[in-house]
Amino acid sequence: MSVEDFVALVSQVTGAIDGMAVDKQLQDELNRRFPADGAVFQRIAAACREGVAEGWLCRHEQGGIRFGRVAKPAPALHGYSIDVVEMDDVVGPHHEHPRGEVDMVMPLDADARFDGAGAGWFVYGPGSAHRPTVAGGKAHVLYLLPGGEIRFTGQ
């Protein structure tokens, strides 16, 4: 899979949520339209595993976290950026989401949880902040940021 193919795959999701508020209703809608056991979710999860194995995804590593921005915000992505991280029982750096964050949680180990959430979609609203945490094993997390906005706080 190429980066372009990956972006096209994820754009199915960003197109479906274009114009929607980034909130818990969006989380419910994503889990309904793109469930963890559904075809689109499973294709994206497989593409993440493939991209990491091939080395074009999660190219950077710091503090036990592999990460990388796949795509900047663009019209094809309806103004969202795409980032993917690989985390294994680790707490990440504190950051804020000025316009929110849409997370696709893909456990690689059955018990892995991202901020307490298993496989599926998890949404943080505008102005929220956290230390992203994966516990119970290894997971990939794809996150979509409106306008690509994220602010690392150094806390």
C-alpha positions as CSV (number, residue, x, y, z in Angstrom):
1,M,0.0,0.0,0.0
2,S,1.2,3.5,-0.8
3,V,0.8,6.6,1.3
4,E,-1.6,7.9,-1.4
5,D,-3.7,4.7,-1.2
6,F,-3.7,5.0,2.6
7,V,-4.9,8.6,2.4
8,A,-7.7,7.6,0.0
9,L,-8.8,4.8,2.4
10,V,-8.9,7.2,5.4
11,S,-10.7,9.8,3.3
12,Q,-13.8,7.5,3.3
13,V,-14.0,8.3,7.1
14,T,-13.2,12.0,6.9
15,G,-15.7,12.4,4.1
16,A,-18.4,10.8,6.2
17,I,-17.7,13.2,9.2
18,D,-17.1,16.3,7.2
19,G,-18.8,19.3,8.9
20,M,-19.7,17.3,12.0
21,A,-18.9,18.6,15.5
22,V,-15.9,16.9,17.1
23,D,-17.7,15.5,20.2
24,K,-19.1,12.4,21.8
25,Q,-22.0,12.3,19.2
26,L,-19.3,12.0,16.5
27,Q,-17.8,9.1,18.5
28,D,-21.1,7.3,18.5
29,E,-21.6,8.0,14.8
30,L,-18.2,6.7,13.9
31,N,-18.7,3.5,16.0
32,R,-22.0,3.0,14.2
33,R,-20.9,3.7,10.7
34,F,-17.4,2.3,10.9
35,P,-17.4,-0.4,13.7
36,A,-14.2,-2.1,14.8
37,D,-15.4,-5.4,13.2
38,G,-16.5,-3.6,9.9
39,A,-14.8,-3.7,6.5
40,V,-13.5,-0.1,6.4
41,F,-12.1,-0.2,10.0
42,Q,-10.4,-3.6,9.3
43,R,-8.9,-2.3,6.0
44,I,-7.4,0.7,7.8
45,A,-6.1,-1.4,10.6
46,A,-4.5,-3.8,8.2
47,A,-3.0,-0.9,6.3
48,C,-1.5,0.5,9.5
49,R,0.1,-2.9,10.3
50,E,1.4,-3.1,6.8
51,G,2.7,0.5,6.7
52,V,4.6,0.0,10.0
53,A,6.1,-3.3,8.8
54,E,7.2,-1.6,5.5
55,G,8.7,1.3,7.4
56,W,6.7,4.2,5.9
57,L,4.3,4.5,8.8
58,C,5.5,5.4,12.4
59,R,9.0,6.2,11.1
60,H,10.0,8.1,14.2
61,E,10.6,6.9,17.8
62,Q,10.8,8.7,21.1
63,G,10.2,7.6,24.6
64,G,9.1,4.2,23.5
65,I,6.5,5.5,21.1
66,R,6.7,5.1,17.3
67,F,4.9,7.9,15.5
68,G,4.5,9.9,12.3
69,R,2.3,12.2,10.4
70,V,1.0,10.5,7.3
71,A,-0.8,13.5,5.8
72,K,-1.2,17.2,6.5
73,P,-4.7,18.6,6.4
74,A,-6.0,18.8,2.8
75,P,-9.2,19.1,0.9
76,A,-9.1,15.4,0.1
77,L,-9.1,14.7,3.8
78,H,-11.8,17.4,4.5
79,G,-9.4,19.5,6.5
80,Y,-8.1,16.7,8.8
81,S,-4.5,15.5,9.2
82,I,-3.6,11.9,9.7
83,D,-1.1,10.7,12.3
84,V,-0.5,7.1,13.5
85,V,1.3,6.0,16.7
86,E,2.3,2.6,17.9
87,M,2.4,2.4,21.7
88,D,3.0,-0.5,24.1
89,D,2.2,0.0,27.8
90,V,3.4,3.6,27.7
91,V,2.2,7.1,28.6
92,G,2.8,9.7,25.9
93,P,3.5,13.5,26.2
94,H,0.8,15.8,27.5
95,H,-0.9,17.7,24.7
96,E,-4.0,19.8,23.9
97,H,-6.5,19.5,21.1
98,P,-7.5,23.1,20.1
99,R,-10.2,21.7,17.7
100,G,-10.5,18.2,19.0
101,E,-9.0,14.8,18.2
102,V,-10.6,11.8,16.6
103,D,-8.9,8.5,17.6
104,M,-9.2,5.1,15.9
105,V,-8.0,2.6,18.4
106,M,-6.6,-0.7,17.0
107,P,-5.3,-3.0,19.7
108,L,-2.5,-5.3,18.5
109,D,-2.7,-7.2,21.8
110,A,-6.2,-8.3,22.9
111,D,-6.1,-6.4,26.2
112,A,-4.6,-3.2,24.9
113,R,-6.5,-0.1,25.8
114,F,-6.0,3.5,24.7
115,D,-7.1,5.9,27.5
116,G,-9.3,3.1,28.7
117,A,-10.9,2.4,25.3
118,G,-10.6,-0.8,23.3
119,A,-11.0,-1.3,19.6
120,G,-13.1,1.4,18.0
121,W,-13.4,5.2,17.9
122,F,-12.7,7.6,20.7
123,V,-13.2,11.4,20.4
124,Y,-11.8,14.3,22.5
125,G,-13.7,17.5,22.0
126,P,-12.2,21.0,21.3
127,G,-10.0,22.4,24.1
128,S,-9.4,18.9,25.7
129,A,-6.0,17.7,26.8
130,H,-4.5,14.4,27.9
131,R,-1.4,12.2,28.3
132,P,-2.2,9.5,25.7
133,T,-1.9,6.2,27.5
134,V,-1.8,2.6,26.2
135,A,-2.1,-0.1,28.9
136,G,-2.5,-3.8,28.6
137,G,-0.3,-4.3,25.5
138,K,0.5,-2.8,22.2
139,A,-1.9,-0.8,20.0
140,H,-1.9,1.4,16.9
141,V,-3.8,4.6,17.2
142,L,-4.7,6.6,14.1
143,Y,-5.7,10.1,15.0
144,L,-7.4,12.8,12.9
145,L,-6.9,16.4,13.9
146,P,-9.1,19.1,12.5
147,G,-6.7,21.6,10.8
148,G,-3.8,19.4,12.0
149,E,-3.9,21.3,15.2
150,I,-2.2,19.9,18.3
151,R,-0.3,21.7,21.1
152,F,2.3,19.8,23.1
153,T,2.5,21.4,26.6
154,G,5.7,20.0,28.1
155,Q,3.8,19.1,31.2
